[in-house]
Amino acid sequence: MEYVGLDKQIRRNNFNSVLLLIAFPALLLGMFYLFFYFSRTDQGEDPNLLFLQTMPFILAGTGIWFLVAWAGHSAFIRMATGSKPLERTENKRVYNLLENLCISQGMVMPKLYIIEDDSLNAFASGINNKSYSISLSKGIISKLTDEELEGVIAHELTHIKNRDVRLLIISIIFVGIFSFLAELAFRSLRFAGAGKKSRDSKGSGAIILVAIVVTAIAYFISLLLRFGISRRREYLADAGAADMTKKPYALANALRKVSNDPAIEAVESRDVAQLFIDNPKPSSHKAASWDNMFATHPPIEKRIELLEQFV
């Protein structure tokens, strides 16, 4: 794999963050324009005029959604993962490992959280030094050696250092908007089908079908945008952890153990799942996920193979 320096990766992620802030709203506006264009009524309403009239409301609604999600993302993620604060007095071993790594890198120490689950997994989240955090499952703390756990923590610190976590938070927020709109369109079709059949209901049904097609396409494109930024970051974080600890074999051993039992029962959201070091959802969920072909995590076997090349 081509080596990417830290400064270059930070600049790239900053650029991608700005690109996402532009691309997702542009995609959203394009989605609404197509909806107005294909569902214009027989009264000859101008789709361009309808779009221009509703655009301020679309942008305002998107802005409010984004600001609420941006401000409350830490609480939402903790609720979705069941993570709780881990105090220094509860586990000095973990704190010492994290603190030593942060000192060696000149980083502000992120907050520590624990997920009360015996499976093995971990993730980092946050948008700045005040909100950066690392969450570790109970299982990964108890079942890994010090060197292996240090490798996992270094992996998550690299995500923070590279500003991957901020980029992912942005993508999760915007993909959530498209997911919500697609779900709303499907629910509207179900309710329309349950109503009385008439010319008006048939007309509204056609409009809802147009909405479903347009929102489904937009949601699919948003997944492609997310896919484009997610997979490479895991390889880079693995390489960063190997460089940080000088023990690539330790992270390789940790990933091998994680791969045997990564499922965190509390995690139901596919969007939150992409934050973890490995997909934390049970295999049955993976099989049922239609967008599994766009998995945000590369095969863990490939990651282990690349790490072992450093040894």
C-alpha positions, 0 to 999 in steps of 0.5 A: 500500500502506498504510504500516506503521510499524516499531514497529507492524510489530514489535509485530504480528510479536511478536503473530503469533509468540505466536499461532503458538506457540499455534495450531500446538500447538492444531492438532496436538492437534486433529489427534490428537483427530480421529484418536482420534475417527474410529479408535476401536476396536470394543472401545468405547475412549473417544476422550476418554480416549485423547486425555487419556492421550496428550496429555502425550506429544504435548506433550512430543514437540512441545516436544522437536522445537521446542527442538532445531529452535530451538537448531539452526536456524542449522546446519540452514539452513546445511546446507540452503543450502550457505552458508559464513562470509564473512570481511571479508578475503575481500570488504571491499566487502560488509562495508562496505556492510553495516556502513554500513547497520547504523551508519545504523540503529543495528543490531548487525551480523549475520554474513555468509555466502556461497553458492557459486552463480552464481545471484542470491539472498539471505536473512536468518535468526536469532532474536536478535542472536547468531544473526542472519545474512545470506547472499548468493550468489556470483552476487548479489555479483558481478553487482550494482552497489554500489547494487543490492547495498546495496538487497538487503542493506537488504531483508534487514536490514529482515527482521531489524529487523522480526523477520520472520526469527524469525516464519518460523523458528517457522512452518518448525519447526511446518510441518515437524512436520505435514509429517513426520506426513503423510509418516509416515502415507503410508509406513504405508499403503504398508507396510500394503498390502504386508502379508498381507490379513486382518481385522486388516490391513484394520482397521489400513488403515482407521486409517491412512487416517483418519490420512492424511486427518487429517494432510493436513488439518492440514498444509493448515491449517498451510500456510494459517497460513504463507501468512498471514504470509509474503507481506506481509513481502516488500512491507514489507521492500522498502519498508523497504529503499527507506526505508533507502537512499533508492534504491528504483530500485536495489532494483527493478533488483536484483530485476529481475536476481534474477528472471532467475536466482534458482535455488540448486541446493543448496536443496531444501526448500520451507520454507527457500526462503521465507527467500530474497528470491525463490524459489530453487528451479528452475522445474521444482520450482515447477511440480511443487509442489502447494501453489504456489498458496500461494506464500510470495513475491508476484510479483516483477514486482508488487514491482518495480512498487511500488518504481518508484512511489517513484521 
